[in-house]
């Protein structure tokens, strides 16, 4: 866990502190008009937007208004004090007893129908802001409960008490989670044993992050922090692996490299039947169901290209990671996989031996494939991180590649990159929304662009 301190600026007033008066607490009764992009209800108060967590359209609520000096974007935060009258899209009891305190989920209070419509609306609204809102939208692919196979929890030891869970929303306060309905059973069952383990491993007052992945072969566990592991802590971790997990690694902070602690069994992620051994903490799609929906959408759009070009078809997979799309594509055609993460590329290259797949380690943010380099491909797939692929999208816009399939976990940066492609002559023909992060404000999507 990281903490942030902010130095207080010097006052421009010479008045003593005792002369200043605390700001008055303001409350207001409001009606929620919509749910915003971060999952908060939005109401108007005196022409100013007020963002109120845990509310839905139509709710009449009593709210404590945030300090205008602590504004959020184009509005202010509001604290829900009382639900005066529920709106028509307010659902039944939340699925998790921690909901409302834990920041992991923000939308368990909506009816399922309104929740699904809101997710699709996020994508539509982001595209509308760049003039692409009229695109054909496929039905939302849904991920069920108990499907999250990758998670990052936070831990903190305070005396003999060990807190393990997720932070409160927009806070560093840690919610001690006893159960989590989004995790796959193997990860959910590990919460209690992990709490006991970390009570022995962490020094008093220290914390760490716990990165978990449910892989073929067993659970992969990476501790990010504490700053050092003594011999006793390493012994505790080794003993834990004997009964609970397949592999344990440690790194002092997010900038470090993982150090293996114990590796009892081989672990792998499997794509198109090909096992890939990921580095500790490597990126993996959050759920098998979400991954399957994304892969199916990509293959559906690439398969006609392969059918038309036959054995000569060539596809580039940019931001390829461990090969989520590269390996399924390699069952159809020749693939050139490009990724800036060297360990991921090494894992993919080793797994792809004998396939029509070549790998290239390259920072596509700083050094995107140029229009000239792209000219040899019949189609391009790209799946960047949340920041999007601005530089690569500009290069694609200048290219002659006939088909581009874009995968994204951020509708806002997808829309920005889509606008660049459209300005370069591409048509956004179809979008596939995918709800992989259940009850959160995140939604993923696949978009088809054609010249």
Secondary structure by P-SEA (a helix, b strand, c coil): cbbbbbccccccccccccccccccbbbbbbbbcccccccbbbbbcccbbbbbcccccccbbbbbccccccccccbbbbbbcccccccccccccccccccccccccccccccaaaaaaaaaaaaaaaaaaacccccccccbbbbbccccccbbbbbbbcccccccccccccccccccccccccccaaaaaaaaaaaaaaaacccccbbbbbbbbbccccbbbbbcccccccaaaaaaaaaaaaccccbbbbbcccccccccccccbbbbbbcccbbbbbcccccccccaaaaaaaaaaaaaaaaaaaaaacccbbbbbccccccccaaaaaaccbbbbbbccaaaaaaaaaaaccccbbbbbcccccccccccccccccbbbbbbcccccaaaaaaaaaccccbbbbbbccaaaaaaaaaaaaaacccccbbbbbccccccccccbbbbbcc
